[in-house]
């Protein structure tokens, strides 16, 4: 599998770095909001499950998904959207 294997491994490393960057961005904000840590990579705020490594929030009963940026913006207000 030679060359293809190298491509797949490089892709895995790329996605691992991207997940780490997303988690570093979102986890402090979620803790500030008061989200409860449930398990590795999953937080809970009210009826929403928050996935900082994947970048989305999901309502636990209706399974409706939204961007984590949008979720935080709705909870925190315009200050987060402006980058403050």
ROBASE-659867 format. One record per residue (C-alpha): residue number from 0; residue in one letter; x, y, z. Coordinates in steps of 0.1 Angstrom, whole numbers, plus 5000, padded with zeros to 4 digits. Layout:
<recs>
{num NUM; residu A; px X; py Y; pz Z}
...
</recs>
This chain:
<recs>
{num 0; residu X; px 5000; py 5000; pz 5000}
{num 1; residu X; px 5031; py 5022; pz 5003}
{num 2; residu X; px 5023; py 5056; pz 4989}
{num 3; residu X; px 4986; py 5055; pz 4997}
{num 4; residu X; px 4994; py 5046; pz 5033}
{num 5; residu X; px 5016; py 5076; pz 5036}
{num 6; residu X; px 4988; py 5098; pz 5023}
{num 7; residu X; px 4963; py 5083; pz 5048}
{num 8; residu X; px 4987; py 5088; pz 5078}
{num 9; residu X; px 4994; py 5124; pz 5068}
{num 10; residu X; px 4956; py 5130; pz 5066}
{num 11; residu X; px 4952; py 5115; pz 5100}
{num 12; residu X; px 4978; py 5138; pz 5115}
{num 13; residu X; px 4962; py 5168; pz 5098}
{num 14; residu X; px 4928; py 5160; pz 5113}
{num 15; residu X; px 4943; py 5153; pz 5147}
{num 16; residu X; px 4959; py 5188; pz 5147}
{num 17; residu X; px 4927; py 5204; pz 5136}
{num 18; residu X; px 4907; py 5187; pz 5164}
{num 19; residu X; px 4933; py 5199; pz 5190}
{num 20; residu X; px 4931; py 5235; pz 5177}
{num 21; residu X; px 4893; py 5234; pz 5179}
{num 22; residu X; px 4893; py 5220; pz 5214}
{num 23; residu X; px 4919; py 5246; pz 5226}
{num 24; residu X; px 4896; py 5273; pz 5212}
{num 25; residu X; px 4862; py 5261; pz 5226}
{num 26; residu X; px 4870; py 5243; pz 5259}
{num 27; residu X; px 4879; py 5275; pz 5279}
{num 28; residu X; px 4848; py 5293; pz 5266}
{num 29; residu X; px 4826; py 5263; pz 5275}
{num 30; residu X; px 4840; py 5261; pz 5310}
{num 31; residu X; px 4835; py 5299; pz 5314}
{num 32; residu X; px 4798; py 5294; pz 5304}
{num 33; residu X; px 4794; py 5267; pz 5331}
{num 34; residu X; px 4792; py 5237; pz 5308}
{num 35; residu X; px 4796; py 5204; pz 5327}
{num 36; residu X; px 4823; py 5179; pz 5316}
{num 37; residu X; px 4807; py 5146; pz 5308}
{num 38; residu X; px 4834; py 5125; pz 5291}
{num 39; residu X; px 4865; py 5130; pz 5269}
{num 40; residu X; px 4855; py 5156; pz 5243}
{num 41; residu X; px 4819; py 5160; pz 5255}
{num 42; residu X; px 4804; py 5187; pz 5276}
{num 43; residu X; px 4768; py 5193; pz 5286}
{num 44; residu X; px 4750; py 5226; pz 5290}
{num 45; residu X; px 4713; py 5224; pz 5298}
{num 46; residu X; px 4697; py 5200; pz 5272}
{num 47; residu X; px 4727; py 5204; pz 5248}
{num 48; residu X; px 4756; py 5181; pz 5243}
{num 49; residu X; px 4787; py 5201; pz 5232}
{num 50; residu X; px 4815; py 5186; pz 5211}
{num 51; residu X; px 4844; py 5211; pz 5211}
{num 52; residu X; px 4867; py 5188; pz 5190}
{num 53; residu X; px 4840; py 5185; pz 5163}
{num 54; residu X; px 4827; py 5220; pz 5166}
{num 55; residu X; px 4790; py 5214; pz 5171}
{num 56; residu X; px 4762; py 5214; pz 5197}
{num 57; residu X; px 4734; py 5189; pz 5196}
{num 58; residu X; px 4701; py 5189; pz 5215}
{num 59; residu X; px 4700; py 5156; pz 5234}
{num 60; residu X; px 4662; py 5150; pz 5228}
{num 61; residu X; px 4656; py 5163; pz 5193}
{num 62; residu X; px 4691; py 5156; pz 5179}
{num 63; residu X; px 4690; py 5190; pz 5163}
{num 64; residu X; px 4726; py 5203; pz 5156}
{num 65; residu X; px 4740; py 5237; pz 5154}
{num 66; residu X; px 4775; py 5252; pz 5151}
{num 67; residu X; px 4793; py 5256; pz 5184}
{num 68; residu X; px 4801; py 5292; pz 5174}
{num 69; residu X; px 4764; py 5299; pz 5170}
{num 70; residu X; px 4756; py 5282; pz 5203}
{num 71; residu X; px 4782; py 5302; pz 5222}
{num 72; residu X; px 4771; py 5334; pz 5205}
{num 73; residu X; px 4735; py 5329; pz 5216}
{num 74; residu X; px 4745; py 5322; pz 5252}
{num 75; residu X; px 4773; py 5347; pz 5256}
{num 76; residu X; px 4761; py 5375; pz 5233}
{num 77; residu X; px 4777; py 5397; pz 5207}
{num 78; residu X; px 4809; py 5401; pz 5227}
{num 79; residu X; px 4821; py 5366; pz 5216}
{num 80; residu X; px 4811; py 5372; pz 5180}
{num 81; residu X; px 4833; py 5404; pz 5180}
{num 82; residu X; px 4863; py 5383; pz 5193}
{num 83; residu X; px 4864; py 5398; pz 5228}
</recs>
